[in-house]
Amino acid sequence: MNGQRVVSDVLAETGMRILISFSLLALLILAVACGGEKKEGSWLEPAASSTTTMPPPATAPEVDTGATVLVTLGDGHLATQEATFPEGPVVLTVANAGKEVHSLHVEGPGVSKALDGTLLADASGSLEVVFQKGTYELYCPVADHRTKGETLTVTIPTP
């Protein structure tokens, strides 16, 4: 009888350990699935990630710092609604209309500036640039997107 009690106690302890292990696993899965505040560099999100998950605006927002230009990035193309950009401060509202991850980099006289991080599909972001007269290249710096046509040359005319 004493031997049966020891065996039943061991089985009860083992069953309890299994129950606790599954409970902790379920809580961990629930915590990951529900998310919460993601901090840069946490195990939930890579530190290099800087994506915006809001859909792109229908039109570029108005700002007090200067003109606003909508830049649309797509899989294999980059386009703007404006044929020319004004000299001075401009807010580039960047919308990813493609399925791939994209970003924007601007190079020209006195400017070498990039959007912080990348944009997922249907995401948007903004980049403030002060343009001087001259020629600028806008392009997607992700992988080989620039060589696949995701580039645009813009000339800022003399006023």
Buried (B, 14 or more C-beta within 10 A) or exposed (E): EEEEEEEEEEEEEEEEEEEEEEEEEEEEEEEEEEEEEEEEEEEEBEEEEBBBEEEBEEEBEEBEEBBBBBBBBBBEBBEBEBEEBBBBBBBBBBBBBBEBBBBBBBEBEEBEBEBEBBBBBBBBBBBEBEBEEBEBEBBBBBEEBBEEBBBBEBEBEEE
